Amino acid sequence: MSSPSGSRTPDYLTELFLDPLDPAYAAAAERRARRGAEKPWVRRSARAASLLTIAVVGFLLAVAYRHVVAAEPESSRIRAGLVNEVHSRQATTDELTRRAEQLRDEVDRLRRAALAEDEANRLRMLAAAAGLGRVRGDGVVVEVADAPDGADPVTGASGAENPGRVRDQDLQAVVNALWNAGAEAVAINGQRLSSTSTIRRAGSAILVDFKPVTSPYRVEAIGPDDLDRRFERSPTGELFRLFSRAYGMSVQVRRQADVTLPAATDPQLRYARPPGSPTPSATGGR
């Protein structure tokens, strides 16, 4: 068939019947034919090498799995032993703490019996101000808690970073704001604070005087009647309201009547020394 201009138009249907195989398929068939013409021992060697590689990899995986399975009971035993040790030490610490409280009460009783009433009252007031004596009065409770961990909508796994988690700096800010608002005594989760107390982070835990505290964090303070309003109007109170709206951190501030705070642990003084008795050389006499 010719076009009006006289040029020949290709007949694709005829070409399809004359050459039905696509050139790419023809090239692939030719390569397979060449590989089939190779020597049989070459093919067998390649197949043997592949099987040997698979066998070696399988053997190594089996050995590794056996070692992991064999070590699992030992690791579980070690972990169980560590957990029991932690529980035992915690029980010992609690018992020593109770014993220290009893001895402190006994010392206070003997001191009151040995001192005059005015001197005993003055000493009791100084101990309360320093955090070394139990105090009782009306105050405020500031309770902050971590925001719920965000979960992946597909896998359900919790996110690695939670911006609404309470950190040691947050507790420091709350305590400092309460002191600034007029608090006379402060405790975090029952741990009384003194002038030498520390609030710091150790990994993912928060330590108050080297004792771990967990969320929710209950900060109790004894102070004036308007201590709650002073805290809420402070920059720290406004900041925590922002945290609550932005990150879901739980923050509650409320008045609390008849708050009792325990005494803080005795400070470990490293540099203070009591004055000694004067020596002859100190009097300057000859």
Buried (B, 14 or more C-beta within 10 A) or exposed (E): EEEEEEEEEEEEEEEEEEEEEEEEEEEEEEEEEEEEEEEEEEEEEEEEEEEEEEEEEEEEEEEEEEEEEEEEEEEEEEEEEEEEEEEEEEEEEEEEEEEEEEEBEEEBEEBBEEBEEEEBEEBBEEBBBBBBBBBEBBBBBBBBBBBEEBEEEEEEEEEEEBEBBBEBEBBBBBBBBBBEBBBBBBBBBEBBBBEBBEBBEEEEEBBBBEBEBEBEBBBBBBBBEEBBBBBBEBEBBEBBBEBBEEEBBBBEBEBBEEBEBBBBBEBEEEEEEEEEEEEEEEEEEE
